């Protein structure tokens, strides 16, 4: 996992699996972020698997972002990973895009509404 700041956005890039074995580390690594006041993009481009515990961690982050003026977007170009969100009924809960620019645009559109 890497974290970088791009303007007013925090970009968290993940690789490998976000599952029961790695989700604890993910939660530890993002604990210093304040999703309620930060715009965060989670880049899942290099993620090969998201299980229910990974989904739970992302939903928790989303819920924390909604407690204030934060925003959360997911870069997720793989259809098979998006399908996991669809099966779980979470496809419309998150802002998705195939790349960074698409997610930034979608988050900006959401601010204008």
C-alpha positions in Angstrom: 0.0 0.0 0.0 1.2 3.5 -0.8 -0.4 6.8 0.1 0.3 10.1 -1.7 -1.3 13.5 -1.7 -2.3 15.1 -5.0 -3.7 18.5 -4.3 -6.6 18.1 -2.0 -6.9 14.4 -2.7 -5.3 11.5 -0.8 -4.6 8.6 -3.1 -4.2 5.2 -1.5 -2.9 2.6 -4.0 -3.4 -1.1 -3.1 -2.0 -4.2 -4.7 -2.5 -7.9 -4.2 -5.4 -9.0 -2.1 -7.7 -7.1 0.2 -9.0 -10.0 2.3 -9.2 -11.4 5.8 -5.4 -11.8 5.9 -4.5 -8.3 4.8 -7.5 -6.1 5.9 -6.0 -5.5 9.4 -2.9 -4.0 7.9 -5.1 -1.9 5.6 -7.1 -0.6 8.5 -3.9 0.2 10.5 -2.4 2.0 7.5 -5.4 4.3 6.9 -6.2 5.0 10.6 -4.5 8.4 10.5 -6.7 9.5 7.5 -9.8 11.5 8.4 -12.3 10.5 5.8 -15.0 12.9 7.1 -12.9 15.9 6.0 -10.7 14.4 3.2 -11.2 13.4 -0.4 -9.8 9.9 -0.7 -9.3 7.8 -3.8 -8.6 4.1 -3.3 -6.8 2.7 -6.4 -7.7 -1.0 -6.8 -6.1 -1.3 -10.2 -3.5 -3.8 -9.0 -5.9 -5.6 -6.6 -6.6 -9.2 -7.5 -9.2 -10.1 -4.8 -11.6 -8.3 -2.5 -13.4 -10.6 0.0 -16.2 -9.7 2.5 -13.7 -8.4 5.1 -12.2 -6.1 2.4 -15.6 -4.9 1.4 -16.4 -4.3 5.1 -13.3 -2.1 5.5 -14.2 -0.1 2.4 -17.8 0.4 3.5 -16.5 1.5 6.9 -14.3 4.1 5.2 -17.2 5.2 3.1 -19.5 5.6 6.1 -16.8 7.6 7.9 -16.5 9.9 4.9 -20.2 10.5 4.9 -20.1 11.7 8.5 -18.7 15.0 7.2 -17.7 16.6 3.9 -15.4 13.8 2.8 -15.6 11.9 -0.4 -14.4 8.4 -1.3 -13.9 7.1 -4.8 -12.6 3.8 -6.2 -10.4 3.3 -9.2 -11.5 -0.1 -10.3 -10.9 -1.0 -14.0 -11.5 -4.8 -13.6 -15.0 -5.9 -14.2 -14.6 -9.0 -12.0 -13.8 -6.8 -9.0 -16.7 -4.5 -9.8 -18.9 -7.6 -9.9 -18.0 -8.3 -6.3 -19.5 -4.9 -5.4 -22.6 -5.6 -7.5 -23.2 -9.0 -5.9 -22.9 -7.4 -2.5 -25.4 -4.6 -3.4 -22.7 -1.9 -3.1 -22.2 -0.8 -6.7 -24.2 2.3 -6.3 -22.8 3.2 -2.9 -19.4 3.9 -4.2 -18.1 6.3 -6.8 -16.2 4.2 -9.4 -14.0 4.9 -12.3 -11.7 3.0 -14.6 -8.8 5.4 -13.9 -7.8 8.3 -11.6 -9.1 11.0 -13.9 -12.5 9.4 -14.2 -12.9 9.1 -10.4 -11.8 12.7 -9.9 -14.4 13.8 -12.4 -17.1 11.8 -10.8 -16.3 13.1 -7.3 -16.3 16.7 -8.7 -19.7 16.1 -10.3 -21.0 14.8 -7.0 -19.9 18.0 -5.3 -21.9 20.1 -7.8 -25.1 18.3 -7.2 
